[in-house]
């Protein structure tokens, strides 16, 4: 039976994401990927993208699949990019519930409670929600890649929870080999997408294979997928661009590993803190399953739950050893902790055990709805103001260039990055990476803004509501 409430929820989520993704201006790396790597020429064809990513692999980094996608969507225009982003986020929520249940379900028959909890917990816990969803390049690096990873994990989850072998997935020698080849290619792409996600997938899936071997359930597609993951990950981490980027950081004196690791541990702890509602939900549901004596009965589902949670936790933990630990890298941890929690919820639901009473759920729904209404309305007001200021800046840049200036000065935006809206503005220092990107894009010598904000604002994750006087500029 079709659940019309779920259809309404999915439609609202789709329109919300598409509206913001379409209306947010391009920033920093968006402009970079509009250019052919190594030149100031604009990308105008698929051939330009191929050339750009070939050069990018050797000069900056190996995340070829998400960057190819980013350049394709940037080339296709704002509307196509916004539509793809909104569709991807809805697909992410759908796959979260597919993996939680262990099988594909009709998207219009998803339980509305689980659907609401999926969106609300992502909205509350996803670090830099606005950047991960609405900035196209970041979205391709994290939202799209995470969704793709969820898709290829479906057969792994299904096999782990099933008593059958992989013959249920494809019958016949030819079909099996086609399926195994596709799994290998999908694994190759997934392992090639993102460093921390790729490592987590390889490491935890290796443990998965050992477990399946001991259970005498190891199948050819599992080995094919794991081989693809490892191959893709090696292609990613062996990119000469990674070494070139690291050398640049070291040569400028901007990186000291031993001092960095303490900062990284702090970011790791902050990531756990901001995901505390999800972590508490996961631990509470796991304890309830244990208390009700369901561990043995649902042993395979519990193992699958721990497998999925481990992917998220390892992906976050390994970032401690990375030279850069941005907030957006916690995306995989948030998504996989959500899946693990929902798997436990579905176990309890199958046993007709009430997890939370109706009064609590309705209270939670009302509070979240108010929170969403306030934060989304504030983000909308900021977005409107940001777009007006962006148009003014564009006009100022065109006027200065028309007057023969090559060292441009612009006013700062009155909106800064917060949890639900992303602003990747340039700085007063012309050597800042975003300034250099815009200099290339406009083919000028330099561009700066008149001043930088004082460091009095909270971290962007913690900045939820902005006003017109969100910061005061101190002239340089």
ABEGO torsion letter per residue (X at the ends): XBBAAAAAAAAAAAAAAAAAAAABBBBEAAAAAABBBGBABBBABAAAAAAAAAAAAAAAEABAAAAAAAAAAAAAEAAAAAAAAAAAAAAAAAAAAAAAAGBBBBAAABBAAAAAAAAAAAAAABBGAAAAAABAAAAAAAAAAAAAAAAAAAAAAAAAABABBAAAABBEAAAAAAAAAAAAAAAAAAAAABAAAAAAAAAAAAAAAAAAAAAGABBAAAAAAAAAAAAAAAAAAABAAAAAAAAAAAAAGABBAAAAAAAAAAAAAAAAAAAAAAAAAAAAAAAAAAAAGAAAAAAAAAAAAAAAAAAAAAAAAAAAABABBBAAAAAAAAAAAAAAAAAAAAAAAAAGBBABBAAAAAAAAAAAAAAAAAAAAAAAAAAAAAAAAAAAAAAAAAAAAAAGBABBBBBBBABBBBAABBBBBBBABAABAAAAAAAAAAGBABBBBABBBBBABBBAAABABBBAAABBBBBX
